[in-house]
Amino acid sequence: MAIRSDLRNVAIVAHVDHGKTTLVDKLLWQSGAFRANQDVAERVMDSMDLEREKGITILAKNTAVQYGNVKVNIIDTPGHADFGGEVERGLTMVDAVLLLVDSSEGPLPQTRFVLRKALQARLPVILVINKVDRPDARIREVVDEVYELFLDLDADESQIEFPIVYTNAKDGWASVDYDPDNPVDGRDLRPLLDLIVEHVPPPSYDEAHPLQALVTNLDASPYLGRIALARVRHGIIRRGQTIAWCRTDGSVERVRITDLFITEALERVEASEAGPGEIIAIAGISDVTIGETLADVDDPRPLPVIHVDDPSLSVTIGVNNSPLAGQEKGNKITARLIKSRLDTELIGNVSLRVLNTERPDTWEVQGRGELQLAVLVELMRREGYELTVGKPQVVTKEIDGKLCEPMERMTIDIPEDYVGVVTQLLALRRGRMEQMINHGTGWVRMDYVVPARGLIGFRTEFLTETRGTGIINHVFEGWEPWHGEIRTRPSGSLVADRSGRVASFALFGLQERGILFVGPGVEVYEGMIVGENARQEDLDVNAVREKKLNNIRSSTADELERLVPPKILSLDQALEFVREDECVEVTPAAVRMRKVYLDQTTRQKMARGRARDRLAAEQN
């Protein structure tokens, strides 16, 4: 096997918010990718609006830095497990990974997730201890925890031997000899780049092997159409060349490469040819999709199709059929447009599934978690779609004749004062405590394994009970037999019983019943949820009732009445809040919650039917 000593391909993997994108920023600056006076946004790799707003990476992206005679291709991957499909695709393009770990928080659930994928792919690991400047850094303990994690994931002897580098990505320096007892700041990131050049295996290839490249991602251009991102495994690919396109269904077609690009810093640069190990972007294949192989036209040899983990959560997405449909800036409201958009999302997102339902205008969308599904709905909302989104449900599976449900491994960091209340919350959700560690700093770390459906709506309640101080992270763990009924929301809903504009007078009486979600002047309709009832059952209320006026002045007319400001829920919070018989109406201008059946009489009949079914199930 021959090697390309002038090239290195590496992915940066880590738990969310441990500093991957910031580190890539500094590598680009120090490699001369930007002019000294160039105006560049922080976290330049997070180019989507949603990525900047949420402060997370959603899509895996690649960049390249030149270090001496070596070109280093870097894949910046998401840290959140909901976007694990992006991580798995990124790992197919590289020869090693940089495992980034926070010097204080240590390995967390998503660290376990991304490391497990790297070890399964037999990729060498370079451990990067980041944020070493934190006052609460505990570097030695974190390194030990990483070693324990490797052992826990059944790493072999060769995988456990890995180099360690200590970084402060925000200030842009790295050191391989960092002493936490006598810290000395480094000057730049050269020690990290030296380690990459020394320890990341250069791409290897067979000189006699025909052309072979695996498509791992897709992009689009208004001028070039669909662009396939691929890594060349063997051979040389050239612009204008006719190649064999090995499709996922087993067929092979002859196609011509119209344009060929390679990455330099953040730019795609035209190239006449690209050799083995290079990460390329090609245009000219209109229907190419992820997992397909580009091969030699005379000797096509397809590579294995990329497989990602199965979805564990689903929501129903359908047309908006509320009385206010089409009245709020939404210009894409038909079932045909919604289905076309969902099919388009499937092309570039291998971890999603779209299934038909009994209704022709509603589809079941399966994904990795609430965040991934909420991001899809938010993107569609911003593109002008109006949707009805159902309550998230877990995807079940039958194993050995038993109904099984997905389980999540969850790590919680909380002040020790809240241990009791959090333990109680998770006991109601069938959580199983695996470990509890008191760091001696007033903070406690708790490890749980919880049914995924028990975590739907948990985050909001958790933050409320811990006064916003708790930190929660979770990742898919596996499948276990069904754990029985879980009641995650103790309160009912305040439901509008008629249409109209909300009146202040009506709200004065309703605010004693619970928490309101609407303010004066808001348009409501029958079946729309206007608040959270303090009691368990739903309550139909008149939110548009106005004060009757007459010519007699009341003795209490001048008394000051204060209206509590409404609680405005975000899309994520609304999806967490709704029950099985409720859904979320999403438009470009608003997020509303409503009952699936708007008519009060129909809802009462359905409730009686569910009660009869529940009673029959208990008797059996």
C-alpha positions in Angstrom: 0.0 0.0 0.0 1.2 3.5 -0.9 0.7 6.5 1.3 0.2 10.3 0.8 2.5 12.0 3.2 1.3 15.5 2.2 -2.2 14.9 3.5 -4.0 14.3 6.9 -7.7 13.8 7.4 -9.0 14.2 11.0 -12.4 14.8 12.7 -12.9 16.8 15.9 -15.5 15.0 18.1 -16.7 15.9 21.6 -19.6 16.5 23.8 -21.7 19.6 22.9 -20.1 23.0 24.0 -16.7 21.6 24.8 -15.0 23.9 22.3 -14.7 22.1 18.9 -15.8 24.9 16.7 -13.8 27.5 18.6 -10.7 25.4 18.2 -11.2 25.1 14.4 -11.6 29.0 14.4 -8.2 29.4 15.9 -6.6 26.8 13.6 -7.9 28.7 10.6 -6.7 32.1 11.9 -3.2 30.8 12.8 -2.8 29.0 9.4 -3.3 32.3 7.6 -6.8 31.5 6.2 -8.0 35.0 6.9 -6.4 38.4 6.4 -5.3 40.2 9.5 -8.0 42.9 9.1 -10.7 40.6 7.9 -14.0 40.7 9.6 -14.9 37.1 10.6 -17.7 36.0 12.9 -16.9 33.9 15.9 -17.6 30.2 15.4 -17.2 30.8 11.7 -18.0 27.1 10.9 -21.5 27.4 12.4 -22.9 29.1 9.3 -26.6 28.3 9.8 -28.8 30.9 11.6 -30.1 28.2 13.9 -26.6 27.1 14.8 -25.7 30.6 15.8 -28.9 31.1 17.8 -28.7 27.8 19.7 -24.9 27.9 20.0 -24.5 24.3 18.8 -23.2 22.6 15.6 -26.0 20.9 13.6 -24.3 19.9 10.4 -20.9 18.4 10.0 -18.6 20.6 7.9 -15.1 20.3 6.5 -12.3 22.8 6.3 -8.6 22.6 5.5 -5.5 24.2 6.9 -2.0 24.2 5.4 0.8 23.4 7.9 4.1 23.4 6.2 4.0 20.9 3.3 1.0 19.1 4.8 -2.6 19.8 4.1 -4.9 18.9 7.1 -8.5 18.3 6.3 -10.6 18.9 9.4 -14.2 17.7 9.9 -16.1 19.7 12.5 -18.9 17.4 13.8 -21.9 18.1 16.0 -21.6 17.2 19.7 -25.3 16.6 20.3 -26.4 13.0 20.0 -29.5 14.0 18.1 -27.3 14.7 15.1 -25.3 11.5 15.5 -25.9 10.7 11.8 -23.7 13.7 11.0 -21.0 12.3 13.3 -21.1 8.9 11.7 -20.8 10.3 8.2 -17.9 12.5 9.2 -16.0 9.5 10.6 -16.1 7.7 7.2 -14.1 10.6 5.7 -11.1 10.6 8.1 -8.2 8.5 9.4 -8.2 9.7 13.1 -10.1 11.8 15.6 -9.3 14.5 18.0 -11.4 13.7 21.1 -12.0 17.1 22.9 -12.9 17.0 26.6 -13.6 19.9 28.9 -11.0 20.1 31.7 -13.7 20.5 34.4 -16.8 18.7 33.1 -14.8 15.6 31.9 -16.4 13.0 29.7 -20.2 13.3 29.3 -22.8 11.2 27.6 -22.1 12.5 24.1 -18.4 12.0 24.7 -19.2 8.4 25.2 -21.4 8.3 22.1 -18.8 9.9 19.7 -15.9 7.9 21.2 -17.9 4.6 20.8 -18.3 5.4 17.1 -14.6 6.2 16.6 -13.5 3.0 18.3 -16.0 1.0 16.2 -14.4 2.5 13.1 -10.9 1.6 14.4 -9.8 5.2 14.3 -6.7 6.3 16.3 -7.5 9.0 19.0 -5.6 12.1 20.1 -7.0 13.3 23.4 -7.4 17.1 23.7 -8.0 18.5 27.2 -9.6 21.8 26.4 -10.3 24.9 28.6 -7.3 24.2 30.9 -7.6 27.8 32.1 -10.9 27.2 33.9 -10.5 27.9 37.7 -12.4 24.7 38.4 -10.2 22.6 36.1 -9.4 19.1 37.3 -7.1 17.9 34.6 -5.6 14.8 36.2 -9.0 13.4 37.2 -10.4 14.1 33.8 -7.6 12.2 32.0 -8.2 9.3 34.4 -11.9 9.4 33.6 -11.1 9.3 29.9 -9.0 6.2 30.4 -11.9 4.6 32.3 -14.2 5.5 29.5 -12.0 3.7 27.0 -12.0 0.6 29.2 -15.7 0.8 29.6 -16.2 0.9 25.8 -14.0 -2.3 25.5 -11.1 -0.5 23.7 -8.1 -2.8 23.0 -4.5 -2.1 24.1 -3.6 -0.4 20.9 -6.5 2.0 21.2 -5.8 2.9 24.8 -2.3 4.2 24.0 -3.1 7.7 22.8 -1.2 11.1 22.9 -2.5 13.9 25.1 -2.4 17.6 24.3 -3.7 20.4 26.6 -5.4 23.5 24.9 -7.0 26.8 25.6 -9.0 27.0 22.3 -10.4 30.5 23.2 -6.9 32.0 23.5 -5.5 29.8 20.7 -2.7 27.8 22.3 -1.7 24.2 23.0 0.9 22.4 25.0 2.0 18.7 25.3 3.8 19.3 28.7 1.1 21.1 30.7 1.6 21.0 34.4 -1.6 21.8 36.3 0.4 22.7 39.4 2.6 25.1 37.6 0.7 26.2 34.5 2.5 28.0 31.7 0.5 29.4 28.8 1.5 28.2 25.3 2.0 30.6 22.4 0.1 29.0 19.6 -1.5 25.8 18.3 1.7 24.4 16.7 2.1 21.6 19.3 -1.4 20.3 18.3 -0.6 20.5 14.6 2.7 18.7 15.1 0.8 16.0 17.0 -1.7 15.7 14.1 1.1 15.4 11.5 3.0 12.9 13.7 0.1 10.6 14.9 -2.6 10.8 12.3 -2.0 8.1 9.7 -1.6 9.5 6.2 -4.1 8.2 3.7 -3.1 4.9 2.3 -4.2 3.5 -1.1 -3.5 0.7 -3.6 -1.8 2.1 -6.7 -3.2 -0.8 -8.8 -6.8 -0.3 -7.5 -9.3 1.5 -9.9 -11.0 4.7 -8.9 -13.2 4.5 -5.8 -14.9 7.3 -3.9 -17.6 7.2 -1.2 -20.3 10.0 -1.2 -20.7 11.0 2.5 -22.6 14.3 2.3 -24.6 16.5 0.0 -24.8 20.2 -0.7 -26.6 22.4 -3.3 -25.7 25.3 -5.4 -28.1 27.6 -7.4 -25.7 27.4 -10.3 -24.4 23.8 -10.2 -27.3 21.9 -8.7 -26.7 19.0 -6.3 -23.1 18.7 -5.1 -21.8 15.4 -3.7 -19.1 15.5 -1.0 -16.9 12.4 -1.1 -13.5 11.0 -0.1 -11.4 9.4 -2.8 -10.3 6.0 -1.5 -8.2 4.8 -4.5 -7.3 6.2 -7.9 -7.5 9.7 -9.4 -10.7 11.5 -10.3 -10.6 14.3 -12.9 -12.9 17.0 -14.1 -14.8 16.0 -17.3 -14.1 12.3 -16.6 -16.8 9.7 -17.3 -17.2 7.5 -14.2 -19.4 4.7 -12.9 -22.1 5.7 -10.5 -22.9 2.8 -8.2 -26.3 3.4 -6.7 -27.8 2.1 -3.4 -30.2 -0.1 -5.3 -27.4 -2.0 -6.9 -27.6 -0.5 -10.4 -24.6 1.2 -12.1 -24.8 4.2 -14.4 -22.3 6.1 -16.5 -22.1 9.8 -15.6 -19.8 12.7 -16.4 -18.1 14.9 -13.8 -18.9 18.5 -14.8 -17.1 20.3 -11.9 -14.5 19.2 -9.3 -13.6 21.1 -6.2 -11.3 20.7 -3.2 -11.4 22.6 0.1 -8.9 25.3 1.1 -9.7 27.0 4.4 -13.4 27.7 4.1 -13.5 28.0 0.3 -14.1 25.4 -2.4 -11.5 25.8 -5.0 -11.8 24.4 -8.6 -9.4 21.5 -9.3 -8.5 19.6 -12.4 -8.0 16.4 -10.5 -7.8 14.9 -7.0 -5.9 11.9 -5.8 -6.5 9.3 -3.1 -7.2 10.6 0.4 -8.6 13.9 -0.8 -12.0 15.2 0.3 -13.7 16.5 -2.8 -17.0 18.1 -4.0 -18.3 17.2 -7.4 -21.2 18.4 -9.6 -22.9 16.7 -12.5 -24.9 13.9 -10.9 -28.4 15.2 -10.3 -29.8 12.3 -8.2 -26.7 11.2 -6.3 -27.3 10.4 -2.6 -25.4 9.6 0.5 -23.7 6.2 0.7 -23.3 5.7 -3.1 -19.9 5.0 -4.7 -18.2 6.7 -7.6 -16.0 4.2 -9.4 -14.0 3.4 -12.5 -16.2 3.0 -15.5 -14.4 -0.2 -16.7 -14.1 -1.8 -13.3 -16.8 -0.5 -10.9 -16.3 -1.7 -7.3 -19.0 -0.3 -4.9 -18.1 0.3 -1.3 -20.5 -0.7 1.6 -23.4 1.7 2.1 -23.2 3.9 5.2 -25.4 2.6 8.1 -26.4 4.8 10.9 -28.3 4.1 14.2 -32.0 3.6 13.9 -34.4 6.5 15.1 -35.8 6.4 18.6 -38.4 9.2 18.5 -41.1 10.2 16.1 -43.6 13.0 15.6 -46.5 13.4 13.1 -46.2 16.4 10.8 -49.2 17.4 8.7 -51.0 20.3 7.1 -52.3 23.1 9.3 -56.1 22.7 9.5 -56.8 25.2 12.3 -59.3 28.1 11.7 -56.3 30.5 11.4 -54.5 28.5 8.6 -53.1 30.6 5.8 -53.6 33.9 7.6 -50.1 34.4 9.0 -47.3 34.8 6.3 -47.4 31.1 5.5 -47.2 30.6 1.8 -46.6 26.8 1.8 -49.6 25.2 3.3 -50.6 22.3 1.0 -49.9 18.6 1.7 -48.0 18.3 -1.6 -45.5 21.1 -0.7 -45.0 19.6 2.8 -44.4 16.1 1.5 -41.9 17.4 -1.1 -40.0 19.3 1.6 -39.8 16.2 3.8 -38.6 14.1 0.9 -35.9 16.7 0.2 -34.7 16.5 3.8 -34.4 12.7 3.5 -31.8 13.1 0.7 -29.2 14.8 3.0 -30.2 13.5 6.4 -29.6 9.7 6.6 -30.8 9.5 10.3 -34.4 10.6 9.5 -37.3 8.4 8.3 -40.6 9.6 6.8 -43.5 7.1 6.9 -47.1 7.4 5.6 -50.0 7.4 8.1 -53.7 6.7 7.8 -54.3 10.3 6.7 -53.1 11.4 3.3 -52.1 14.9 4.7 -50.1 13.7 7.7 -46.7 11.8 7.9 -44.8 10.2 10.7 -41.2 11.6 10.9 -38.7 9.5 12.9 -35.4 10.9 14.2 -32.8 10.6 17.0 -34.3 13.0 19.5 -36.5 16.0 20.3 -33.9 18.5 19.3 -33.3 17.1 15.8 -37.1 17.0 15.1 -37.6 20.5 16.5 -34.8 21.8 14.3 -36.5 20.3 11.2 -39.8 21.9 12.1 -38.1 25.3 12.9 -36.3 25.3 9.5 -39.6 24.5 7.7 -41.4 27.2 9.7 -38.7 29.8 8.6 -39.1 28.7 5.0 -42.8 29.7 5.0 -44.5 26.3 5.9 -47.5 26.0 8.1 -47.7 22.7 10.0 -49.5 20.7 12.6 -47.0 18.8 14.8 -48.1 16.0 17.1 -46.7 15.0 20.5 -43.2 13.3 20.3 -43.6 9.5 20.7 -40.9 6.8 21.2 -40.3 4.3 18.4 -40.8 0.8 19.8 -39.3 -2.4 18.6 -40.1 -6.1 19.2 -37.1 -8.1 20.4 -37.5 -11.9 21.2 -41.3 -11.5 21.3 -41.2 -8.6 23.8 -42.2 -5.0 23.2 -39.1 -2.9 23.9 -38.5 0.8 24.1 -35.4 3.0 23.7 -33.5 3.9 26.9 -31.3 7.0 27.4 -28.1 7.3 29.5 -28.4 10.6 31.3 -25.8 12.6 33.3 -27.1 15.4 35.6 -24.9 18.0 37.3 -26.8 19.8 40.1 -26.1 21.6 43.4 -26.4 19.1 46.2 -29.5 20.9 47.6 -31.6 19.6 44.7 -30.6 15.9 44.8 -33.9 14.9 46.6 -36.2 16.7 44.2 -34.4 15.4 41.1 -34.4 11.9 42.4 -38.1 12.2 43.0 -38.7 13.5 39.4 -36.8 10.7 37.8 -38.4 8.0 40.0 -41.8 9.0 38.5 -40.2 8.6 35.0 -39.0 5.0 35.8 -35.3 6.2 36.0 -32.7 3.9 37.3 -29.7 5.5 39.1 -26.4 4.0 38.1 -24.0 6.2 40.0 -23.8 9.4 42.1 -20.6 11.3 42.7 -20.2 14.2 45.1 -17.2 16.3 43.9 -16.9 18.0 47.2 -17.5 21.4 45.6 -21.2 21.6 46.4 -22.1 19.9 43.1 -23.2 16.4 42.6 -23.1 14.3 39.4 -25.8 11.7 38.9 -25.9 9.0 36.2 -29.2 7.5 35.2 -30.7 5.1 32.7 -34.2 6.4 31.8 -36.9 5.4 29.2 -36.7 7.9 26.4 -40.4 8.7 26.7 -39.8 9.6 30.3 -37.6 12.5 29.2 -40.2 14.0 26.9 -41.0 17.3 28.7 -38.5 16.6 31.5 -36.0 19.4 30.6 -38.4 22.3 31.4 -39.5 20.7 34.7 -35.9 20.0 35.6 -34.8 23.5 35.0 -37.8 24.9 37.0 -37.1 22.6 40.0 -33.3 23.4 40.1 -33.9 27.1 39.6 -32.1 27.0 36.3 -28.8 25.8 37.8 -28.9 22.1 36.7 -27.1 20.7 33.7 -28.6 17.7 31.9 -27.2 15.6 29.0 -28.3 12.3 27.6 -27.6 9.9 24.8 -29.2 6.7 23.4 -28.2 3.7 25.5 -30.1 0.7 24.1 -33.4 -1.2 24.2 -35.2 -2.6 27.2 -38.7 -4.2 27.8 -41.6 -1.7 28.1 -41.5 -0.1 31.5 -45.2 0.5 31.9 -47.3 3.7 32.1 -45.4 7.0 32.8 -47.4 10.1 33.6 -45.0 13.0 32.9 -47.4 15.9 33.1 -49.6 16.3 36.3 -51.5 19.3 35.0 -54.3 19.8 32.6 -55.0 22.5 29.9 -57.1 25.6 29.8 -58.9 25.3 26.5 -60.7 28.1 24.7 -64.4 27.3 24.2 -65.1 29.9 21.4 -63.3 32.1 18.9 -62.5 35.7 19.2 -59.9 38.1 20.6 -58.7 37.6 24.2 -60.1 40.2 26.6 -58.2 41.5 29.6 -61.4 41.1 31.7 -61.6 37.4 31.0 -57.9 36.9 31.8 -58.3 38.5 35.3 -60.6 35.6 36.2 -58.6 32.9 34.5 -55.2 33.7 35.9 -56.2 32.3 39.2 -56.9 28.9 37.5 -53.3 28.4 36.3 -50.6 29.7 34.0 -51.7 31.7 30.9 -50.1 31.3 27.5 -51.9 34.2 25.8 -52.2 38.0 26.4 -54.9 40.5 25.7 -55.8 41.0 22.0 -54.5 37.6 20.8 -56.8 35.8 18.3 -58.0 32.4 19.7 -60.4 29.7 18.5 -62.4 26.8 20.0 -60.0 24.0 21.0 -56.9 26.2 21.3 -54.9 25.8 24.5 -54.7 29.2 26.3 -53.0 28.1 29.5 -52.0 25.3 31.9 -54.6 24.3 34.4 -53.5 24.0 38.0 -55.5 20.8 38.3 -55.1 17.5 36.5 -58.1 17.7 34.2 -58.7 20.0 31.2 -61.0 23.0 31.6 -62.9 24.7 28.9 -62.9 28.5 29.5 -64.2 31.7 27.9 -61.1 33.8 27.2 -62.9 36.4 25.1 -65.5 37.5 27.7 -65.7 41.3 28.0 -67.0 43.4 30.9 -70.6 44.4 30.4 -70.7 48.2 30.4 -73.6 50.4 31.7 -74.2 54.0 32.7 -73.8 53.3 36.5 -70.3 53.9 37.9 -69.1 51.1 40.1 -67.6 51.9 43.5 -64.6 49.6 42.6 -64.0 51.0 39.2 -60.8 52.7 40.0 -59.2 49.8 41.9 -56.0 48.6 40.2 -56.0 45.1 38.9 -52.7 43.5 37.8 -52.6 41.1 34.9 -49.8 38.5 35.2 -47.7 38.5 31.9 -48.4 35.3 29.8 -45.8 32.5 29.6 -44.8 32.4 25.9 -43.6 29.0 25.0 -40.9 28.3 22.3 -41.4 25.6 19.7 -39.2 23.2 21.8 -41.2 23.9 25.0 -44.5 23.5 23.2 -43.6 20.1 21.8 -42.6 19.1 25.4 -45.8 20.4 26.9 -48.5 18.8 24.7 -50.3 15.5 25.6 -51.4 12.7 23.3 -54.7 14.4 22.4 -53.0 17.7 21.7 -50.7 19.1 19.0 -48.7 22.2 18.1 -49.8 24.6 15.3 -46.6 26.1 13.7 -46.7 29.1 11.3 -44.0 31.6 10.4 -45.6 34.1 12.8 -46.7 32.0 15.7 -46.5 28.7 17.7 -49.8 27.7 19.2 -51.0 24.6 21.1 -54.4 23.1 20.4 -56.5 20.0 20.8 -56.4 17.5 18.0 -60.2 17.6 17.9 -61.3 21.2 18.3 -65.0 20.6 18.9 -65.7 20.2 22.7 -68.4 17.5 22.2 -66.1 15.4 20.1 -63.3 15.7 22.6 -65.6 14.5 25.4 -66.6 11.4 23.4 -63.0 10.6 22.7 -62.0 11.0 26.3 -64.8 8.6 27.4 -63.6 6.1 24.8 -60.0 6.3 26.1 -61.2 5.8 29.7 -63.1 2.7 28.6 -60.1 1.3 26.8 -57.9 1.9 29.8 -60.3 0.2 32.2 -60.6 -2.8 29.8 -56.8 -3.0 29.6 -56.4 -3.0 33.4 -59.1 -5.7 33.9 -57.3 -7.9 31.3 
